Amino acid sequence: MSFLTANLEVLQRRFPTLYEDLCRLPPPEVEEPRLAPSRSEEPTLYYGGRLAYSAYQPRRDAERALPQLDPTWDAFVLVGWGLGYAAQVIVQRASDLPLIIVEPDQRVFLLSLQALDLTKVFQHSFLVLAVGQEACQTELWQQFSFRDVGLHQLRCVSEVFPAWIAQWDDCRRTSQAQARVNEDTLKRFFPLWLRNHARNRKTSGWHPLMELKGRAKGKAVVIAAAGPSLTESLSFLKKYRSRYVLIAVDTAYSLLVRQGLAPDFLTVGDGQYWNARHLDDGVLPSTQIVTDFSVSPRVFRWAQQIYVSGCQVPFLRGWEQKAGFASEVLPSGGSVATMAWSLAKYLEAAEVWFAGLDLGYTKGTHAQGSQFEEGFLRQGYRLKPAETLGFRLLSEASLTWREGVTAPVRSDLRMDLYRAWLEKDVARSPELPVWNLSSSGSLIKGLKRPVGEIPVPFGADARSNSAVNDSGYSSKISPKDNQPVHDQGVNLRWNIPRVSSALNRLLATWPQTSLHDEKQEIREEFLSSWKATEALMRESWGDLTWTFLTHTAVRTWETFPGPRSLARLKEVVVVLLSIAELAETLSLYEQN
């Protein structure tokens, strides 16, 4: 039996649709790869005008190029399959290590099937093949809870496909960074979110978000963020104030009011106390606040009309839905500006203009006059002026250069995540014109630079229904007066003591090694405890809460049932227990 026949037999049994997918993909425009003999009589690969391996001993060359395997890695990625030499070594050295193969050229993969016996690689239980796919493989990284990943790249791949490799690596870094940020944010802030949610849900006087649906239909909407370029856009915003609905993020609100630009809406999405201090100068009666229950209770102290969306924290949103609180959610990419974008779409804007959305550090961190910059001035003194504080903040951050609207801009990973989310969401609404007034910020794909364009004027009905706010500027969205409000918050009952007890029992039965290496009675006890805990939590906390907190860790464990994935799953259970214990300790949620 030839190598090709044996490899195809195993490959088609393990990955039945792979061969058909490869045949349907268009071939890349590179020099045709071909096998070449080596002096050791092992085949080597002539690829992209050069040898991919040594002309003497290609197998030894591939093995020496591999890094030493770290036992803490969750997975190992080979970028460039070549002839499969490196994959053979990895499978032999670490049989329990998930192995991800990324190969841009399907012809190289097919050629390797003729060169070597790769059946052991294809039989590897923890193998993922991504052959001939698009460069941005976001779903590959989002479906598994891989945190620490080993990486090795075949040296000639980046020369043959430099743009593909650069895009693939950027997509991988962004996806993994987003997963780490989400995980770290949850661990850091869930006590704060719990406290805020428990206090805010008992307040009265708020309205559900659904009352705002379509309130800006057919109108232009301007979203004012607090980037440094906001000050450059103020003259434009003042000149055409009568033409648009103004949504302000919390960090930009005070600056806009001092400039005589009274926002129609104010979005608040951060639960930290100091974020609420951006509103210390007050909120105008004509401004309607849009927020959720996880923000600082200071936000709910204002007498303005407050509209509450479903909580942006998914596990709290699951609790709300379980309790019957059906307010819609404003999706957020991690920043309040992305929340404002979701609000503009919810209001059914005819077009959206962004001002001060830099997503980078051009002339400081925030617009001059914002509470953030004013805070630097208040903290500064003769030996440590505000400029020193700002310089220290920027110098301590891990900044790299990104493509800008007109020139490269310094940015960081956090801004990259915001930009990636916004670009993806804007692409979902191709019919909605989106403009960017910033000329010095990061380049955000999908946002157009205006060349003589101005916001579309309102119709006669919109002008006649406008209300004049305290600044003298016309507000295009009037608060709903004399409407019924909610006098009590959501009633939550979560079986907290039972959940805590079940999680503790689950951790007590946790296997010490891989589940398959344990005795049968230990496996059965653990699996029984797991099923009972999952059933109780789905019943008490809702499917959405359970799915959000566990889905990637569970999927990884089920796909790669080894000690690495089991350890990651245990970390998730510990977080669940911490949430339950905090809620029980604070006695913030009613118990059954």
KATA-V278480 format. One record per pair of residues at least 4 apart in sequence whose C-alpha atoms are under 7 Angstrom apart, sorted by the first residue. I is the first residue (numbers start at 1). J is the second residue. If there is no record, write none. Layout:
# KATA-V278480
i=I j=J
i=I j=J
This chain:
# KATA-V278480
i=1 j=5
i=1 j=6
i=2 j=6
i=3 j=7
i=3 j=113
i=3 j=114
i=3 j=115
i=3 j=116
i=3 j=117
i=4 j=8
i=4 j=113
i=4 j=114
i=5 j=9
i=6 j=10
i=6 j=119
i=7 j=11
i=7 j=113
i=7 j=117
i=7 j=118
i=7 j=119
i=8 j=12
i=9 j=13
i=10 j=14
i=10 j=119
i=10 j=122
i=11 j=15
i=11 j=122
i=12 j=16
i=17 j=21
i=18 j=22
i=19 j=23
i=20 j=24
i=21 j=25
i=22 j=106
i=22 j=132
i=28 j=105
i=30 j=48
i=31 j=48
i=31 j=49
i=33 j=46
i=33 j=47
i=33 j=48
i=33 j=108
i=34 j=45
i=34 j=46
i=34 j=47
i=35 j=43
i=35 j=44
i=35 j=45
i=35 j=46
i=36 j=43
i=36 j=44
i=36 j=45
i=36 j=46
i=37 j=41
i=37 j=42
i=37 j=43
i=37 j=44
i=38 j=42
i=38 j=43
i=38 j=44
i=38 j=55
i=38 j=56
i=38 j=57
i=39 j=55
i=39 j=56
i=39 j=57
i=40 j=56
i=40 j=57
i=42 j=58
i=43 j=115
i=44 j=53
i=44 j=55
i=44 j=58
i=45 j=51
i=45 j=52
i=45 j=53
i=46 j=50
i=46 j=51
i=46 j=52
i=47 j=51
i=47 j=52
i=48 j=160
i=52 j=156
i=53 j=58
i=53 j=61
i=53 j=62
i=54 j=58
i=54 j=61
i=57 j=61
i=58 j=62
i=59 j=63
i=59 j=85
i=60 j=64
i=61 j=65
i=62 j=66
i=62 j=85
i=62 j=86
i=63 j=86
i=63 j=89
i=66 j=152
i=73 j=148
i=73 j=149
i=73 j=150
i=74 j=146
i=74 j=147
i=74 j=148
i=74 j=149
i=74 j=564
i=75 j=97
i=75 j=98
i=75 j=99
i=75 j=146
i=75 j=149
i=75 j=150
i=76 j=97
i=76 j=98
i=76 j=99
i=76 j=100
i=76 j=149
i=76 j=150
i=76 j=151
i=77 j=99
i=77 j=100
i=77 j=101
i=77 j=150
i=77 j=151
i=77 j=152
i=78 j=100
i=78 j=101
i=78 j=102
i=78 j=151
i=78 j=152
i=78 j=153
i=79 j=101
i=79 j=102
i=79 j=103
i=79 j=152
i=79 j=153
i=79 j=154
i=80 j=102
i=80 j=103
i=80 j=153
i=80 j=154
i=80 j=157
i=81 j=101
i=81 j=102
i=81 j=103
i=81 j=109
i=82 j=108
i=82 j=109
i=83 j=112
i=84 j=88
i=84 j=112
i=85 j=89
i=86 j=90
i=87 j=91
i=87 j=121
i=88 j=92
i=88 j=121
i=89 j=93
i=90 j=94
i=91 j=95
i=91 j=121
i=91 j=124
i=96 j=562
i=97 j=126
i=98 j=126
i=98 j=127
i=98 j=560
i=99 j=126
i=99 j=127
i=99 j=128
i=100 j=127
i=100 j=128
i=100 j=129
i=101 j=128
i=101 j=129
i=101 j=130
i=102 j=129
i=102 j=130
i=102 j=131
i=103 j=130
i=103 j=131
i=103 j=132
i=104 j=131
i=104 j=132
i=104 j=133
i=105 j=109
i=105 j=132
i=106 j=110
i=106 j=131
i=106 j=132
i=107 j=111
i=108 j=112
i=109 j=113
i=111 j=115
i=112 j=116
i=118 j=122
i=119 j=123
i=120 j=124
i=126 j=560
i=135 j=164
i=135 j=167
i=135 j=168
i=136 j=167
i=136 j=168
i=136 j=171
i=137 j=168
i=137 j=171
i=138 j=142
i=138 j=171
i=138 j=172
i=138 j=175
i=139 j=143
i=141 j=172
i=141 j=175
i=141 j=176
i=142 j=175
i=143 j=552
i=144 j=552
i=144 j=553
i=144 j=555
i=144 j=556
i=145 j=552
i=145 j=553
i=145 j=556
i=156 j=160
i=157 j=161
i=158 j=162
i=158 j=165
i=161 j=165
i=162 j=166
i=163 j=167
i=164 j=168
i=165 j=169
i=166 j=170
i=167 j=171
i=168 j=172
i=169 j=173
i=170 j=174
i=171 j=175
i=172 j=176
i=173 j=177
i=174 j=178
i=174 j=417
i=175 j=179
i=176 j=180
i=177 j=181
i=178 j=182
i=178 j=417
i=179 j=183
i=180 j=184
i=181 j=185
i=182 j=186
i=183 j=187
i=184 j=188
i=185 j=189
i=186 j=190
i=189 j=193
i=190 j=194
i=191 j=195
i=192 j=196
i=193 j=197
i=193 j=271
i=193 j=294
i=194 j=198
i=195 j=199
i=196 j=200
i=196 j=293
i=196 j=294
i=196 j=295
i=196 j=296
i=196 j=297
i=197 j=201
i=197 j=293
i=197 j=294
i=198 j=588
i=198 j=589
i=199 j=297
i=200 j=293
i=200 j=297
i=201 j=293
i=201 j=489
i=201 j=490
i=202 j=488
i=202 j=489
i=203 j=488
i=203 j=489
i=204 j=486
i=204 j=487
i=204 j=488
i=204 j=489
i=205 j=485
i=205 j=486
i=205 j=487
i=206 j=305
i=206 j=306
i=206 j=307
i=206 j=308
i=206 j=485
i=206 j=486
i=207 j=306
i=207 j=307
i=207 j=308
i=207 j=485
i=207 j=486
i=208 j=307
i=208 j=308
i=208 j=309
i=208 j=327
i=209 j=307
i=209 j=308
i=209 j=309
i=209 j=327
i=209 j=328
i=210 j=327
i=210 j=328
i=212 j=347
i=213 j=346
i=213 j=347
i=214 j=346
i=214 j=347
i=214 j=348
i=215 j=347
i=216 j=347
i=216 j=348
i=216 j=349
i=217 j=347
i=217 j=348
i=217 j=349
i=217 j=350
i=218 j=349
i=218 j=350
i=219 j=244
i=219 j=349
i=219 j=350
i=219 j=458
i=220 j=244
i=220 j=245
i=220 j=349
i=220 j=350
i=220 j=351
i=220 j=352
i=220 j=455
i=220 j=456
i=221 j=244
i=221 j=245
i=221 j=246
i=221 j=344
i=221 j=349
i=221 j=351
i=221 j=352
i=221 j=353
i=222 j=244
i=222 j=245
i=222 j=246
i=222 j=247
i=222 j=352
i=222 j=353
i=222 j=354
i=223 j=246
i=223 j=247
i=223 j=248
i=223 j=340
i=223 j=353
i=223 j=354
i=223 j=355
i=224 j=247
i=224 j=248
i=224 j=249
i=224 j=252
i=224 j=354
i=224 j=355
i=224 j=356
i=225 j=248
i=225 j=249
i=225 j=252
i=225 j=337
i=225 j=355
i=225 j=356
i=225 j=357
i=226 j=230
i=226 j=251
i=226 j=252
i=226 j=356
i=226 j=357
i=226 j=366
i=226 j=367
i=226 j=370
i=227 j=356
i=227 j=357
i=227 j=358
i=227 j=365
i=227 j=366
i=227 j=367
i=228 j=356
i=228 j=362
i=228 j=363
i=228 j=364
i=228 j=365
i=228 j=366
i=228 j=367
i=228 j=368
i=229 j=233
i=229 j=356
i=229 j=358
i=229 j=367
i=229 j=438
i=229 j=440
i=230 j=234
i=230 j=355
i=230 j=356
i=230 j=367
i=231 j=367
i=231 j=368
i=233 j=237
i=233 j=355
i=233 j=437
i=234 j=238
i=235 j=239
i=236 j=240
i=237 j=241
i=238 j=261
i=242 j=474
i=243 j=455
i=243 j=456
i=243 j=457
i=243 j=458
i=244 j=455
i=245 j=264
i=245 j=476
i=246 j=263
i=246 j=264
i=246 j=265
i=247 j=263
i=247 j=264
i=247 j=265
i=247 j=266
i=247 j=340
i=248 j=252
i=248 j=253
i=248 j=263
i=248 j=265
i=248 j=266
i=248 j=267
i=249 j=253
i=249 j=266
i=249 j=267
i=249 j=268
i=249 j=336
i=249 j=337
i=249 j=340
i=250 j=266
i=250 j=267
i=250 j=268
i=250 j=278
i=250 j=279
i=251 j=278
i=251 j=370
i=251 j=371
i=252 j=256
i=252 j=370
i=253 j=257
i=254 j=258
i=254 j=279
i=254 j=281
i=254 j=370
i=255 j=259
i=255 j=369
i=255 j=370
i=256 j=260
i=256 j=261
i=256 j=262
i=257 j=261
i=257 j=262
i=260 j=471
i=261 j=473
i=262 j=471
i=262 j=473
i=263 j=287
i=264 j=286
i=264 j=287
i=264 j=288
i=264 j=475
i=264 j=477
i=265 j=287
i=265 j=288
i=265 j=289
i=265 j=290
i=266 j=287
i=266 j=288
i=266 j=289
i=266 j=290
i=267 j=289
i=267 j=290
i=267 j=291
i=267 j=336
i=267 j=340
i=268 j=290
i=268 j=291
i=268 j=336
i=269 j=291
i=269 j=292
i=269 j=295
i=269 j=336
i=270 j=275
i=270 j=295
i=271 j=294
i=271 j=295
i=271 j=296
i=272 j=276
i=272 j=295
i=272 j=296
i=273 j=277
i=273 j=296
i=276 j=296
i=276 j=298
i=276 j=299
i=278 j=371
i=279 j=283
i=283 j=287
i=285 j=304
i=286 j=469
i=286 j=479
i=287 j=304
i=288 j=304
i=288 j=305
i=288 j=306
i=288 j=479
i=289 j=304
i=289 j=305
i=289 j=306
i=289 j=307
i=290 j=306
i=290 j=307
i=290 j=308
i=291 j=307
i=291 j=308
i=291 j=309
i=292 j=308
i=292 j=309
i=292 j=310
i=292 j=311
i=293 j=311
i=294 j=311
i=305 j=479
i=309 j=327
i=309 j=328
i=309 j=329
i=309 j=330
i=310 j=317
i=310 j=327
i=310 j=328
i=310 j=329
i=311 j=316
i=311 j=317
i=311 j=329
i=312 j=317
i=312 j=329
i=312 j=331
i=313 j=317
i=314 j=318
i=314 j=545
i=314 j=548
i=315 j=319
i=315 j=544
i=315 j=545
i=315 j=548
i=316 j=320
i=317 j=321
i=318 j=322
i=318 j=541
i=318 j=542
i=318 j=544
i=318 j=545
i=319 j=323
i=319 j=541
i=319 j=542
i=319 j=545
i=320 j=324
i=320 j=325
i=321 j=325
i=321 j=326
i=322 j=541
i=322 j=542
i=323 j=490
i=323 j=491
i=323 j=492
i=325 j=490
i=330 j=339
i=330 j=342
i=330 j=343
i=331 j=339
i=331 j=342
i=332 j=338
i=332 j=339
i=333 j=338
i=333 j=418
i=333 j=421
i=333 j=422
i=334 j=418
i=335 j=339
i=335 j=418
i=336 j=340
i=337 j=341
i=338 j=342
i=338 j=422
i=339 j=343
i=340 j=344
i=341 j=345
i=342 j=346
i=343 j=347
i=344 j=348
i=344 j=349
i=345 j=349
i=350 j=432
i=351 j=432
i=351 j=433
i=351 j=434
i=352 j=433
i=352 j=434
i=352 j=435
i=353 j=434
i=353 j=435
i=353 j=436
i=354 j=435
i=354 j=436
i=354 j=437
i=355 j=436
i=355 j=437
i=355 j=438
i=356 j=438
i=357 j=438
i=358 j=438
i=358 j=441
i=358 j=442
i=359 j=411
i=359 j=415
i=359 j=441
i=359 j=442
i=360 j=409
i=360 j=410
i=360 j=411
i=360 j=415
i=360 j=441
i=360 j=442
i=361 j=365
i=361 j=409
i=361 j=410
i=361 j=411
i=362 j=409
i=362 j=410
i=362 j=440
i=362 j=441
i=364 j=390
i=366 j=370
i=366 j=372
i=366 j=373
i=368 j=373
i=369 j=373
i=369 j=374
i=370 j=374
i=371 j=375
i=372 j=376
i=373 j=377
i=374 j=378
i=375 j=379
i=376 j=380
i=376 j=386
i=376 j=389
i=377 j=386
i=380 j=384
i=380 j=385
i=380 j=386
i=381 j=385
i=384 j=388
i=385 j=389
i=386 j=390
i=387 j=391
i=388 j=392
i=389 j=393
i=390 j=394
i=391 j=395
i=392 j=396
i=393 j=397
i=398 j=412
i=399 j=410
i=399 j=411
i=399 j=412
i=400 j=410
i=400 j=411
i=400 j=412
i=401 j=408
i=401 j=409
i=401 j=410
i=401 j=411
i=402 j=408
i=402 j=409
i=402 j=410
i=402 j=411
i=402 j=442
i=403 j=407
i=403 j=408
i=403 j=409
i=403 j=442
i=403 j=443
i=404 j=408
i=404 j=409
i=404 j=440
i=404 j=441
i=404 j=442
i=404 j=443
i=405 j=439
i=405 j=440
i=405 j=441
i=405 j=442
i=405 j=443
i=406 j=439
i=406 j=440
i=409 j=441
i=409 j=442
i=411 j=415
i=412 j=416
i=413 j=417
i=414 j=418
i=415 j=419
i=416 j=420
i=417 j=421
i=418 j=422
i=419 j=423
i=419 j=444
i=420 j=424
i=421 j=425
i=422 j=426
i=423 j=427
i=423 j=444
i=423 j=445
i=423 j=446
i=424 j=428
i=426 j=446
i=427 j=446
i=434 j=447
i=434 j=448
i=435 j=447
i=435 j=448
i=435 j=449
i=435 j=450
i=436 j=447
i=436 j=448
i=436 j=449
i=437 j=449
i=458 j=462
i=458 j=463
i=459 j=463
i=460 j=464
i=461 j=465
i=462 j=466
i=466 j=474
i=466 j=475
i=466 j=476
i=466 j=477
i=466 j=478
i=467 j=474
i=467 j=475
i=467 j=476
i=467 j=478
i=468 j=472
i=468 j=473
i=468 j=474
i=468 j=475
i=469 j=473
i=469 j=474
i=469 j=475
i=492 j=589
i=492 j=590
i=493 j=589
i=493 j=590
i=493 j=591
i=493 j=592
i=494 j=540
i=494 j=541
i=494 j=591
i=495 j=499
i=495 j=540
i=495 j=591
i=495 j=592
i=496 j=500
i=496 j=580
i=496 j=584
i=496 j=591
i=497 j=501
i=497 j=584
i=498 j=502
i=499 j=503
i=499 j=536
i=499 j=537
i=499 j=580
i=500 j=504
i=500 j=577
i=500 j=580
i=500 j=581
i=501 j=505
i=502 j=506
i=502 j=533
i=503 j=507
i=503 j=533
i=503 j=577
i=504 j=508
i=505 j=509
i=506 j=510
i=506 j=526
i=506 j=529
i=506 j=530
i=509 j=525
i=509 j=526
i=510 j=526
i=511 j=515
i=511 j=518
i=513 j=517
i=513 j=563
i=514 j=518
i=514 j=562
i=514 j=563
i=515 j=523
i=518 j=522
i=518 j=523
i=519 j=523
i=520 j=524
i=521 j=525
i=522 j=526
i=523 j=527
i=524 j=528
i=525 j=529
i=526 j=530
i=527 j=531
i=528 j=532
i=529 j=533
i=530 j=534
i=531 j=535
i=532 j=536
i=533 j=537
i=534 j=538
i=535 j=539
i=536 j=540
i=537 j=541
i=537 j=542
i=537 j=546
i=538 j=542
i=538 j=543
i=538 j=546
i=541 j=545
i=542 j=546
i=543 j=547
i=544 j=548
i=545 j=549
i=546 j=550
i=547 j=551
i=550 j=554
i=550 j=572
i=551 j=555
i=552 j=556
i=553 j=557
i=553 j=568
i=553 j=569
i=554 j=558
i=554 j=569
i=555 j=559
i=556 j=560
i=556 j=565
i=557 j=561
i=557 j=565
i=557 j=566
i=560 j=565
i=561 j=565
i=561 j=566
i=562 j=566
i=563 j=567
i=564 j=568
i=565 j=569
i=566 j=570
i=567 j=571
i=568 j=572
i=569 j=573
i=570 j=574
i=571 j=575
i=572 j=576
i=573 j=577
i=574 j=578
i=575 j=579
i=576 j=580
i=577 j=581
i=578 j=582
i=579 j=583
i=580 j=584
i=581 j=585
i=582 j=586
i=583 j=587
i=583 j=588
i=583 j=589
